[in-house]
Amino acid sequence: MSKDLIRSLAIAAVFTGGFFAVDAVQETHTAHASSTQIDGYTYSAEVVEAFNEINKHRKATGLQPYKIDPFLSKSAESHAKYLVTHVKGASHEQTSGKSGYTGKNFTERAKSAGYTIKFGSEAASYGTSINIKRDIADFIEAIFHRDTILSPIYETVGIGIVGGAFVVVTDSSDGMRKSDVSYPYNGQTEAPTLFDVTEKPDPLQKYGVKTSGYMISYTPKENLGWLGGHTMTLKDSKGVSVPLWNKNNEPDEGLNTLYIVPKAELKSGEKYTVNVTYTDIKDKVHSHSWSFTTAGKASQTPPKESSKPTTPSAPSNPDFKQYASMYADFNPNAWWASDMAWALDRGYLSGYGKELNPKTKKYEEYLKPGNQLTEAHFLMIFFRYISPDEYRATKATSNWAYSVPYQLAKKYNLPTLANESSTAKKNLASQGIKRGKLAQLMVSKDLGKTVSETDAINYMIKNKLTSAKTIKDYNATQILTRAQVSAFLKNHKRLVESQK
């Protein structure tokens, strides 16, 4: 799953019998919440969006939709407020005596709100803001947290969203699994191909890798046998077995869920079949199989080379209909259309969330190509593009929201305006970044040494990273926009590929 790393996001969940935490990343967007009533109770538009998004995934997998509870949501909201006020991060505990304290853990907080949890869990994320669809997708990708959204046990959900805090609390009346569940689910198309969240505990640590093919899970209705003996295989459309990190095809196990880890990213547009054999607690053997298809187009076998020269045909005009249908402000005829489509496809950018469209009177997703970028935003996008694995693996060393990108900038001696040395220096991270500074940072990273803005711009002109022909034409003092950074990165990618 590609991610727009505009902000740091920490996801954590508490389940019966254990604690798990996830670190992932997400882009900032501006919330414009109105309110909606469900069963006579009023919820913010963002809470309703999250509720509907969760149930969309549950319905796709064949699970019953969650019911939202106002009192459970009240407890989730109170904890979200506490995180914003006191923690500035994801946590499951509150400290008695602090303002807004409603309970040490999620069960106590639910009780103080008028709800008694019987068999529940809590998941929390925190950042400068949220992106609901992507946050929920990260829950599902993170193998130990998938159960929060796709549990066959829980029936009720409470959701709280305050600022950048996003808290989900679930509950079950009896703790019984009502069905089995597989993911990616049977018949799914557009399934993800890559597992690249940083999860705690790290399911990949035992294999010594940072990423893998998208993890596949199966939760049976029965209780799994304690002695193991379960197997899972993954085969492509030609019946070829996919290499797995799991030894002898025996899946890892947690929370009564079996999951397998492909060694490499799954192929795009490929149909895969999973076969599971497992033993329940009564020593009865069961088997189950299902198929799904990954996102993208399958690679085509290249045609045999012809000895006769051919005349290359003119490239067809790109079809931007899908982007225009996704974003209210995507203009297929704009100069930036191709560049931003490229950046969107690779997860370098994403939308800002839904806002009221004054023309249609509906809440629609916006891309905002003309929005200006700060130095911090640029660094996050740049390191995600130039060194994604390193960015994901780097941990924050302070509570500063931009600790990770500036750690990497310091590591590579990039001449940033901001740093962590003082509050005044930190504040510079939120100022708009000028095109000249972008050139200096990009080229300094390329050359492995600090260069002046003038030399950097000349380098960009020489290597056609910009359409400008002179330093004056480059407009070094202009503040960088989202559309422009897409163009610069795309041009840089072209340069890198030409040098291979």
Summary of the structure (lengths in Angstrom):
residues: 500
radius of gyration: 24.3
end to end distance: 25.9
largest distance: 82.1
contacts: 1620
relative contact order: 0.10
helix: 31%
strand: 23%
